[in-house]
């Protein structure tokens, strides 16, 4: 199966916490970063997720926000440091490729945000991703 989701990062489940309807799944990405996905309990069970399970984290580029300074006072727990590898701008939107340990993320943000943040190749950034915007896939 091919997917249009550009951010497909491999990792290993380190823990699964379940509730009545939802589960939070902590994943250690191959680059060493920890990321949390909030998925339905039904999906976690259907995938057979447990500590040690190999997974791919799937993150739409439109769900990746970027910060250039200290990140405080946010409920977003998934914060992955990286460096801008390249910026492609269009009329209103831009694609920003971010090099992270073990791979690359793409963020689709507005052209105005690229300009306001002064993003260029080499700029240090933090990718911010809500746990509810991360899907998981098994092989």
Backbone as a printed PyTorch tensor [residue, N CA C, xyz], in Angstrom:
tensor([[[  0.8450,  -1.1760,   0.0000],
         [  0.0000,   0.0000,   0.0000],
         [  0.8860,   1.2340,   0.0000]],

        [[  0.5860,   2.1720,  -0.8480],
         [  1.2790,   3.4530,  -0.8800],
         [  0.3890,   4.4910,  -0.2170]],

        [[  1.0150,   5.4390,   0.4720],
         [  0.2730,   6.4910,   1.1690],
         [  0.7540,   7.8630,   0.7200]],

        [[ -0.1310,   8.8280,   0.7790],
         [  0.2580,  10.2010,   0.4580],
         [  0.8990,  10.9020,   1.6500]],

        [[  0.8680,  10.2840,   2.8110],
         [  1.4680,  10.8940,   4.0110],
         [  2.9800,  10.8810,   3.8510]],

        [[  3.5830,  12.0510,   3.8450],
         [  5.0060,  12.1670,   3.5710],
         [  5.8790,  11.7700,   4.7510]],

        [[  5.4080,  11.9970,   5.9430],
         [  6.2050,  11.6970,   7.1280],
         [  5.8650,  10.2980,   7.6250]],

        [[  6.7380,   9.3560,   7.3330],
         [  6.5780,   7.9600,   7.7310],
         [  7.8770,   7.5510,   8.4110]],

        [[  7.8930,   7.6350,   9.7400],
         [  9.1330,   7.4600,  10.4860],
         [  9.0690,   6.1720,  11.3020]],

        [[ 10.0430,   5.2730,  11.1050],
         [ 10.0360,   4.0120,  11.8440],
         [ 10.4320,   4.1880,  13.3010]],

        [[  9.9110,   3.2930,  14.1290],
         [ 10.2410,   3.3020,  15.5460],
         [  9.7810,   2.0300,  16.2160]],

        [[  9.9390,   2.0100,  17.5430],
         [  9.5670,   0.8480,  18.3510],
         [  8.7020,   1.3080,  19.5120]],

        [[  7.5920,   0.6230,  19.7390],
         [  6.7100,   0.9530,  20.8580],
         [  7.4650,   0.7080,  22.1620]],

        [[  7.4190,   1.7160,  23.0590],
         [  8.0390,   1.5280,  24.3730],
         [  6.9900,   1.3580,  25.4680]],

        [[  5.7570,   1.8320,  25.2220],
         [  4.6840,   1.5850,  26.1840],
         [  3.3320,   1.8880,  25.5620]],

        [[  2.3090,   1.2320,  26.1200],
         [  0.9240,   1.4670,  25.7080],
         [  0.1120,   1.6670,  26.9750]],

        [[ -0.5700,   2.8070,  27.0810],
         [ -1.4590,   3.0810,  28.2110],
         [ -2.8780,   3.1440,  27.6690]],

        [[ -3.7580,   2.3330,  28.2360],
         [ -5.1140,   2.2590,  27.7060],
         [ -6.1320,   2.8900,  28.6330]],

        [[ -7.1680,   3.4180,  28.0170],
         [ -8.3240,   3.9420,  28.7310],
         [ -9.5540,   3.2360,  28.2080]],

        [[-10.7120,   3.7890,  28.4980],
         [-11.9610,   3.1610,  28.0850],
         [-12.1320,   3.1830,  26.5650]],

        [[-11.6650,   4.2540,  25.9200],
         [-11.8750,   4.4220,  24.4820],
         [-10.5660,   4.6700,  23.7290]],

        [[ -9.6300,   5.3320,  24.3720],
         [ -8.3850,   5.7390,  23.7110],
         [ -7.1780,   5.0670,  24.3640]],

        [[ -6.0930,   5.0590,  23.6150],
         [ -4.8120,   4.5660,  24.1300],
         [ -3.7400,   5.5800,  23.7560]],

        [[ -2.7660,   5.7540,  24.6360],
         [ -1.5900,   6.5290,  24.2740],
         [ -0.4460,   5.5470,  24.0910]],

        [[  0.2320,   5.7040,  22.9760],
         [  1.3040,   4.7980,  22.6070],
         [  2.5880,   5.6100,  22.5020]],

        [[  3.5590,   5.2810,  23.3590],
         [  4.8560,   5.9540,  23.2980],
         [  5.7580,   5.1480,  22.3850]],

        [[  6.3750,   5.8520,  21.4530],
         [  7.2230,   5.2290,  20.4490],
         [  8.6000,   5.8810,  20.4980]],

        [[  9.6310,   5.0580,  20.4660],
         [ 10.9910,   5.5730,  20.3160],
         [ 11.3290,   5.4880,  18.8390]],

        [[ 11.5070,   6.6560,  18.2190],
         [ 11.8510,   6.6990,  16.8070],
         [ 13.2610,   6.1650,  16.6080]],

        [[ 13.5630,   5.7210,  15.3950],
         [ 14.8790,   5.1600,  15.1200],
         [ 16.0050,   6.1560,  15.3910]],

        [[ 15.7060,   7.4480,  15.3600],
         [ 16.7020,   8.4750,  15.6590],
         [ 16.8890,   8.7280,  17.1460]],

        [[ 16.1110,   8.0340,  18.0030],
         [ 16.2530,   8.1530,  19.4490],
         [ 15.2440,   9.0530,  20.1270]],

        [[ 14.4280,   9.8080,  19.3730],
         [ 13.4330,  10.6860,  19.9700],
         [ 12.2150,   9.8720,  20.3940]],

        [[ 11.5640,  10.3150,  21.4720],
         [ 10.3170,   9.6920,  21.8980],
         [  9.1530,  10.5290,  21.4000]],

        [[  8.1020,   9.8460,  20.9590],
         [  6.9190,  10.5160,  20.4400],
         [  5.7040,   9.7540,  20.9550]],

        [[  4.6090,  10.4680,  21.1970],
         [  3.3990,   9.8390,  21.7090],
         [  2.2740,   9.9890,  20.6940]],

        [[  1.5790,   8.8820,  20.4440],
         [  0.4080,   8.8840,  19.5740],
         [ -0.8140,   8.5540,  20.4210]],

        [[ -1.8910,   9.3070,  20.2390],
         [ -3.1650,   9.0050,  20.8860],
         [ -4.0640,   8.4100,  19.8210]],

        [[ -4.3720,   7.1100,  19.9650],
         [ -5.1870,   6.4030,  18.9830],
         [ -6.3270,   5.7050,  19.7200]],

        [[ -7.2950,   5.2190,  18.9830],
         [ -8.3970,   4.5240,  19.6490],
         [ -7.8960,   3.2060,  20.2430]],

        [[ -8.5300,   2.7980,  21.3230],
         [ -8.2080,   1.5230,  21.9470],
         [ -8.4340,   0.3910,  20.9500]],

        [[ -9.4940,   0.4940,  20.1720],
         [ -9.8010,  -0.5190,  19.1610],
         [ -8.6500,  -0.6540,  18.1560]],

        [[ -8.0780,   0.4670,  17.7230],
         [ -6.9610,   0.4280,  16.7740],
         [ -5.7220,  -0.1840,  17.4160]],

        [[ -5.4360,   0.1950,  18.6640],
         [ -4.2700,  -0.3560,  19.3610],
         [ -4.3870,  -1.8730,  19.4820]],

        [[ -5.5820,  -2.3490,  19.7940],
         [ -5.7960,  -3.7930,  19.9180],
         [ -5.7190,  -4.4850,  18.5610]],

        [[ -6.3080,  -3.8730,  17.5440],
         [ -6.2900,  -4.4690,  16.2040],
         [ -4.8660,  -4.5850,  15.6580]],

        [[ -4.0190,  -3.6070,  16.0020],
         [ -2.6300,  -3.6300,  15.5550],
         [ -1.7640,  -4.5370,  16.4260]],

        [[ -2.3120,  -4.9550,  17.5690],
         [ -1.5440,  -5.8030,  18.4810],
         [ -0.3640,  -5.0780,  19.1020]],

        [[ -0.5360,  -3.7950,  19.3990],
         [  0.5750,  -2.9920,  19.9000],
         [  0.9430,  -3.3460,  21.3310]],

        [[  2.2270,  -3.5060,  21.5550],
         [  2.7840,  -3.7740,  22.8790],
         [  4.2330,  -3.3110,  22.8480]],

        [[  4.8260,  -3.1580,  24.0220],
         [  6.2310,  -2.7760,  24.0800],
         [  7.0420,  -3.7150,  23.2050]],

        [[  7.8910,  -3.1310,  22.3690],
         [  8.7210,  -3.9030,  21.4650],
         [  8.1790,  -4.0140,  20.0520]],

        [[  6.9100,  -3.6360,  19.8340],
         [  6.3240,  -3.6990,  18.4940],
         [  6.9990,  -2.6860,  17.5680]],

        [[  7.3330,  -3.1330,  16.3650],
         [  7.8670,  -2.2270,  15.3500],
         [  6.6940,  -1.5070,  14.6850]],

        [[  6.8020,  -0.1920,  14.5570],
         [  5.7440,   0.6120,  13.9520],
         [  6.3500,   1.6920,  13.0630]],

        [[  5.5010,   2.2710,  12.2470],
         [  5.8290,   3.4940,  11.5240],
         [  4.8740,   4.5580,  12.0500]],

        [[  5.4190,   5.7120,  12.4250],
         [  4.5740,   6.8470,  12.7890],
         [  4.2380,   7.5780,  11.4970]],

        [[  2.9870,   7.9010,  11.3200],
         [  2.5110,   8.5680,  10.1160],
         [  1.9650,   9.9350,  10.5120]],

        [[  2.5520,  10.9700,   9.9240],
         [  2.1890,  12.3360,  10.3010],
         [  2.0130,  13.1620,   9.0320]],

        [[  0.7910,  13.6600,   8.8030],
         [  0.5760,  14.5270,   7.6490],
         [  1.4120,  15.7980,   7.8110]],

        [[  1.9840,  16.2610,   6.7180],
         [  2.8340,  17.4500,   6.7810],
         [  2.0560,  18.6870,   7.2260]],

        [[  0.7470,  18.7070,   6.9910],
         [ -0.0700,  19.8420,   7.4260],
         [ -0.2850,  19.8570,   8.9350]],

        [[  0.0920,  18.7680,   9.6120],
         [ -0.0810,  18.6820,  11.0630],
         [  1.2210,  18.9300,  11.8230]],

        [[  2.2570,  19.3500,  11.1080],
         [  3.5450,  19.6480,  11.7380],
         [  3.7010,  21.1640,  11.8110]],

        [[  3.8050,  21.6930,  13.0330],
         [  4.0640,  23.1120,  13.2430],
         [  5.5490,  23.2720,  13.5580]],

        [[  6.0860,  24.4530,  13.3170],
         [  7.5000,  24.7030,  13.5860],
         [  7.6730,  25.8850,  14.5290]],

        [[  8.6350,  25.7700,  15.4230],
         [  8.9840,  26.8540,  16.3400],
         [ 10.4800,  27.1200,  16.2050]],

        [[ 10.8550,  28.3940,  16.3370],
         [ 12.2710,  28.7500,  16.2330],
         [ 12.8710,  29.1210,  17.5790]],

        [[ 12.0510,  29.2460,  18.5870],
         [ 12.5450,  29.6130,  19.9120],
         [ 12.1170,  28.6020,  20.9530]],

        [[ 12.3310,  28.9530,  22.1930],
         [ 11.9520,  28.0810,  23.3050],
         [ 10.4530,  27.8160,  23.2560]],

        [[ 10.0750,  26.5800,  23.5390],
         [  8.6680,  26.1800,  23.5160],
         [  8.2390,  25.9100,  24.9520]],

        [[  7.3630,  26.7740,  25.4680],
         [  6.8850,  26.6260,  26.8370],
         [  5.3900,  26.8900,  26.8790]],

        [[  4.7350,  26.3120,  27.8750],
         [  3.3280,  26.5920,  28.0880],
         [  2.4080,  26.0190,  27.0300]],

        [[  2.7890,  24.9080,  26.4110],
         [  1.9470,  24.2640,  25.4060],
         [  1.5890,  22.8580,  25.8520]],

        [[  0.4180,  22.4150,  25.4520],
         [  0.0360,  21.0390,  25.7610],
         [  0.6480,  20.0520,  24.7720]],

        [[  1.2090,  20.5350,  23.6930],
         [  1.8190,  19.6530,  22.6900],
         [  3.0950,  19.0530,  23.2720]],

        [[  3.0960,  17.7410,  23.4270],
         [  4.2300,  17.0390,  24.0320],
         [  5.2520,  16.5540,  23.0190]],

        [[  4.8440,  16.3830,  21.7730],
         [  5.7690,  15.8990,  20.7590],
         [  6.5390,  17.0800,  20.1950]],

        [[  7.7800,  17.1770,  20.6200],
         [  8.6580,  18.2870,  20.2390],
         [  9.9710,  17.6780,  19.7630]],

        [[ 10.1980,  17.7540,  18.4740],
         [ 11.3660,  17.1080,  17.8880],
         [ 12.3090,  18.1780,  17.3420]],

        [[ 13.5070,  18.2660,  17.9060],
         [ 14.4630,  19.2640,  17.4150],
         [ 15.0200,  18.8660,  16.0530]],

        [[ 15.3150,  19.8710,  15.2570],
         [ 15.8850,  19.6110,  13.9440],
         [ 16.4640,  20.8630,  13.3260]],

        [[ 16.8570,  20.7220,  12.0820],
         [ 17.4480,  21.8230,  11.3260],
         [ 16.7780,  21.8770,   9.9650]],

        [[ 16.4050,  23.0780,   9.5290],
         [ 15.7830,  23.2250,   8.2160],
         [ 16.7780,  22.7720,   7.1520]],

        [[ 16.3340,  21.8290,   6.3230],
         [ 17.1680,  21.3250,   5.2290],
         [ 16.8470,  22.0490,   3.9260]],

        [[ 15.6200,  22.5530,   3.8260],
         [ 15.2280,  23.2620,   2.6160],
         [ 13.8210,  23.7980,   2.7230]],

        [[ 13.5410,  24.8300,   1.9400],
         [ 12.2210,  25.4670,   1.9220],
         [ 11.7830,  25.6140,   0.4710]],

        [[ 10.5760,  25.1490,   0.1580],
         [  9.9760,  25.3320,  -1.1670],
         [  8.7070,  26.1400,  -0.9710]],

        [[  8.6520,  27.3120,  -1.6010],
         [  7.4820,  28.1680,  -1.4130],
         [  6.6500,  28.2280,  -2.6800]],

        [[  5.3560,  28.3770,  -2.4530],
         [  4.4090,  28.5710,  -3.5440],
         [  3.7110,  29.8930,  -3.3320]],

        [[  2.5110,  30.0250,  -3.8730],
         [  1.7740,  31.2720,  -3.7490],
         [  1.3980,  31.6090,  -2.3180]],

        [[  0.8350,  30.6520,  -1.5950],
         [  0.3900,  30.8940,  -0.2240],
         [  1.0480,  29.9640,   0.7820]],

        [[  1.4600,  28.7740,   0.3310],
         [  1.9830,  27.7520,   1.2460],
         [  3.4510,  27.4570,   0.9470]],

        [[  4.0680,  26.7760,   1.9120],
         [  5.4580,  26.3730,   1.7520],
         [  5.6430,  24.9820,   2.3280]],

        [[  6.5810,  24.2560,   1.7700],
         [  6.9910,  22.9760,   2.3140],
         [  8.3610,  23.1520,   2.9250]],

        [[  8.4890,  22.7890,   4.1890],
         [  9.7690,  22.9380,   4.8810],
         [ 10.2730,  21.5540,   5.2570]],

        [[ 11.4130,  21.1820,   4.7170],
         [ 12.0380,  19.9090,   5.0700],
         [ 12.9390,  20.1450,   6.2680]],

        [[ 12.7670,  19.3000,   7.2910],
         [ 13.5100,  19.4350,   8.5330],
         [ 14.3150,  18.1560,   8.7560]],

        [[ 15.6240,  18.2940,   8.8660],
         [ 16.4790,  17.1600,   9.1970],
         [ 16.3850,  16.9150,  10.6950]],

        [[ 16.0620,  15.6710,  11.0560],
         [ 16.0060,  15.2690,  12.4600],
         [ 16.9270,  14.0690,  12.6250]],

        [[ 17.2800,  13.7580,  13.8340],
         [ 18.1020,  12.5740,  14.0660],
         [ 17.4000,  11.3640,  13.4650]],

        [[ 18.0670,  10.6710,  12.5810],
         [ 17.5050,   9.4640,  11.9900],
         [ 16.6180,   9.6760,  10.7880]],

        [[ 16.4780,  10.9000,  10.2940],
         [ 15.6120,  11.0700,   9.1280],
         [ 15.2420,  12.5020,   8.8310]],

        [[ 14.0340,  12.6530,   8.3180],
         [ 13.5630,  13.9560,   7.8790],
         [ 12.0600,  14.0550,   8.0870]],

        [[ 11.5930,  15.2490,   8.4300],
         [ 10.1670,  15.5820,   8.5310],
         [  9.8690,  16.6690,   7.5170]],

        [[  8.6440,  16.6930,   7.0220],
         [  8.2050,  17.7940,   6.1740],
         [  7.0540,  18.4920,   6.8700]],

        [[  7.1080,  19.8120,   6.9070],
         [  6.0260,  20.6310,   7.4590],
         [  5.4380,  21.4680,   6.3320]],

        [[  4.1190,  21.4670,   6.2080],
         [  3.4290,  22.3420,   5.2600],
         [  2.8680,  23.5050,   6.0680]],

        [[  3.4620,  24.6700,   5.8850],
         [  3.0510,  25.8620,   6.6300],
         [  2.8510,  27.0090,   5.6380]],

        [[  2.3040,  28.1050,   6.1200],
         [  2.0770,  29.2240,   5.2130],
         [  3.3960,  29.8890,   4.8330]],

        [[  3.3740,  30.4880,   3.6630],
         [  4.5300,  31.2560,   3.1880],
         [  4.8130,  32.4070,   4.1610]],

        [[  3.7380,  33.0060,   4.6990],
         [  3.9090,  34.0940,   5.6660],
         [  4.6540,  33.6150,   6.9100]],

        [[  4.3440,  32.3890,   7.3710],
         [  5.0430,  31.8510,   8.5420],
         [  6.5220,  31.6560,   8.2570]],

        [[  6.8420,  31.1650,   7.0510],
         [  8.2550,  31.0050,   6.6690],
         [  8.9630,  32.3480,   6.7360]],

        [[  8.3180,  33.3740,   6.2020],
         [  8.9190,  34.7150,   6.2100],
         [  9.0320,  35.2730,   7.6230]],

        [[  7.9640,  35.1530,   8.4150],
         [  7.9720,  35.6830,   9.7860],
         [  9.0220,  34.9950,  10.6470]],

        [[  9.1970,  33.6830,  10.4560],
         [ 10.1720,  32.9280,  11.2480],
         [ 11.5730,  32.9920,  10.6460]],

        [[ 11.6650,  33.5980,   9.4530],
         [ 12.9390,  33.7220,   8.7360],
         [ 13.6100,  32.3570,   8.5480]],

        [[ 12.8130,  31.3940,   8.0790],
         [ 13.3140,  30.0350,   7.9010],
         [ 14.1380,  29.9220,   6.6250]],

        [[ 15.3480,  29.4370,   6.7750],
         [ 16.2390,  29.1510,   5.6620],
         [ 17.0050,  27.8850,   6.0020]],

        [[ 17.6440,  27.3130,   5.0090],
         [ 18.4470,  26.1150,   5.2450],
         [ 19.4490,  26.3950,   6.3610]],

        [[ 19.5010,  25.4850,   7.3250],
         [ 20.4070,  25.6320,   8.4610],
         [ 19.7610,  26.2040,   9.7090]],

        [[ 18.5370,  26.7430,   9.5730],
         [ 17.8500,  27.3050,  10.7450],
         [ 17.4890,  26.2000,  11.7340]],

        [[ 17.8040,  26.3790,  13.0260],
         [ 17.3550,  25.3970,  14.0210],
         [ 15.8630,  25.5830,  14.2930]],

        [[ 15.1220,  24.4820,  14.3790],
         [ 13.6860,  24.5310,  14.6410],
         [ 13.2990,  23.3720,  15.5470]],

        [[ 12.1050,  23.4830,  16.0870],
         [ 11.4860,  22.3790,  16.8040],
         [ 10.1750,  22.0710,  16.1100]],

        [[ 10.0230,  20.8060,  15.7080],
         [  8.7680,  20.3620,  15.0970],
         [  7.8000,  20.0100,  16.2210]],

        [[  6.5850,  20.5140,  16.1310],
         [  5.5480,  20.2970,  17.1370],
         [  4.4060,  19.5200,  16.5070]],

        [[  4.0270,  18.3980,  17.1550],
         [  2.9730,  17.5460,  16.6100],
         [  2.0720,  17.0780,  17.7410]],

        [[  0.7710,  17.3720,  17.6310],
         [ -0.1850,  16.8880,  18.6280],
         [ -0.2710,  15.3690,  18.5560]],

        [[ -0.3950,  14.7320,  19.7020],
         [ -0.4500,  13.2640,  19.7400],
         [ -1.6650,  12.7120,  19.0020]],

        [[ -2.7340,  13.4880,  18.9360],
         [ -3.9350,  13.0320,  18.2330],
         [ -3.7750,  13.0880,  16.7210]],

        [[ -2.7010,  13.6750,  16.2430],
         [ -2.4750,  13.8020,  14.7950],
         [ -1.4550,  12.7870,  14.2850]],

        [[ -1.0940,  11.8290,  15.1190],
         [ -0.1420,  10.7990,  14.7270],
         [ -0.8730,   9.4750,  14.5810]],

        [[ -0.7090,   8.8530,  13.4280],
         [ -1.2550,   7.5130,  13.1910],
         [ -0.1000,   6.5230,  13.2720]],

        [[ -0.4390,   5.2730,  13.5340],
         [  0.5770,   4.2300,  13.6110],
         [  0.2440,   3.1300,  12.6230]],

        [[  1.2830,   2.5360,  12.0520],
         [  1.1160,   1.4110,  11.1410],
         [  2.1210,   0.3270,  11.5180]],

        [[  1.7090,  -0.9060,  11.3490],
         [  2.6130,  -2.0370,  11.5620],
         [  2.9100,  -2.6480,  10.2000]],

        [[  3.9730,  -3.4300,  10.1440],
         [  4.3830,  -4.0380,   8.8680],
         [  3.4400,  -5.1430,   8.4570]]])
